[in-house]
Amino acid sequence: MPGTEITTCRAEHCLPSLEGETKQEVISELIELFVASGAIDEAKAPELFGEILAREEEATTGIGKGIAMPHARGTDVVGETLIAVGLHQEGIDFESTDGAPVHVVFLIAAADPQEYLLVASRVAQIARDDVEMKALQRQTTPLRIHRFLNESWSSCGAS
């Protein structure tokens, strides 16, 4: 299907050990990965942060089962869909729908709302599979997280 093929994420946008203790701190950490890789200009980071927090105020993006998906969709801060993934060993309060602490955060910044929906469906594929979620949480390096996600989504036919 033309126009629906996107990369999952870049290895430099994967963080196996988030340090933040609040959702705001974790969101900031993940945005910093975009800045450090050159995917977004440092001057645009506060704008992206604000858009994501505004979305959080509408409703939590803690979707349950230890996963959060903070996002900015239809944003002009990015020229391509960007995905950052962070793992938090202890778990943080993300005001999730099921009340459980969040251990996996997928931060998505998408200019194209259709691409955001594709990424969200990919995240949902992993969320539905407890074995996949546990396997993702065991990844210990950015490259391993990146490879795991690419392999996982490819095996589901989501490329």
N, C-alpha and C positions, 0 to 999 in steps of 0.2 A: 504494500500500500504506500504510494508515494507520500512523502512529507511526514511519515510517522516513525521513521527510523532515527533514533538518537542514541548517543552513547549513554551508558548508565551513569558513570562518574569517572573522574580522573583519580589516579592513585594519590596525587597531592591534595585531593579534597577529602581524604579519608583519615580519620583520627581514631586510633584504637583506645585512647585513654583520655576522654574528656575530663577536665578538671573542675569546671564550673559547678556551683552548688545550687544555682537557680536556673530557670529556663532562660532568663535574659542573659546570664553569663554564658550558657552553653550556645545560645544563638550567636552571641558575639564571637565566641571561639570559632565557630564554623564559618562565619562570614570572614574572619581573619584568614582562613585557608584560601578563600577566593582572592583576597588582596595579596597574600604572599605569593600566590602562583601567577599573579598578573591578570587573572580572569576579570577582575573589576578594579577600577581605580580606587585608591584609598579614600579619595574625597567623596566617592559615592557610597562608601560603607555605611555611614550614618543614615543615609536615605533608605538603603535596603533594610537596615535594622528597624527603622521606623515603620516601614511598610509591613514587615513581618510582625512586629508587635501590635500594630493596628489590627491585623488579621487575628491575632491571638485574643484581642479584646472582644471580637465578634463572637468567637466560640473557641474552645480549646482545640488544639491540633494533636493532643494526646489521644490517639485513636484506640488505645487499649492494648492489652497483651505486651506491655513494656515498650511500645513504639510511639514516637511522636513524629509529626510531619509538618513542622512550621514551614510556611511558604509565602512567597509573594508571586502572584500570578498576574500576568498582564503588566508586568513592571517594565519601565524603560531604562532601568539601571543596568540591565544585561542585554547583550545582543544575541545570546544563545541561552539555551536552558542549562543551568548549572545545578549540580547536585553535590551536596557535601553530606558525608555520613560520619557520625561519631558514636562511639560506644562509651557508656558510663557504667563502670563496674558496680558501684553502690546503688545506682539508680537515683533519679531526682524527681521531685514533685512537679508534674507538668499539668496538674489538674485534669488528668486523663479521665475519659468517660467511665472507665472501670475502677478508678481510684488507685490503680497500681502504679508503683514508681516506674519511670521510663529508663530503659537501659540502651535503647537504640534510637538515635535521632537522625532523620533524613531531612535536611534543610534543602528546599527547592526554590530556585529563583528562575522564573520563566517569563519571557516576553510574550510567548504564544500560549494562550490558555489551553489549546488543544494538546500541546506538548506536555503541559502540566498534567493534564488528565491521563496521558499515557504513562508518565512517571508514577503518578499516584496509583494507577492500576498495577504497576510493577511492584510497588511497595506492598500493596494489598495481597499480592500473590505470596510474598514472603510471610506477611503477618498471619495469613491463614494456616501456615504450616509450622507447627511448634518445633519440629525437627530442624527445619531451615533456620528458624529464629535462634535456636540454641547453637547451631553451627556458626551462624554469623557472629554471635557474641563471643565465640572462642577464637576469632581471628585476632592476631596479635601485632600485625604490621599494616601500614597503609596499603602496601601492595597486595597483601593477602585479602584484605577487605575488598579491594578493587576486583581482584580475580574471582573471589567468591561470588560477588554480585553479578559480574559478567557471565559466569558459568551458570549461576542459578537462573537468571533471566533468560539466557539462551536456551536452557533446557525446557523452559516453559513456552518456548516459541515467541517470546517477547523480545524481538531484536530491533 
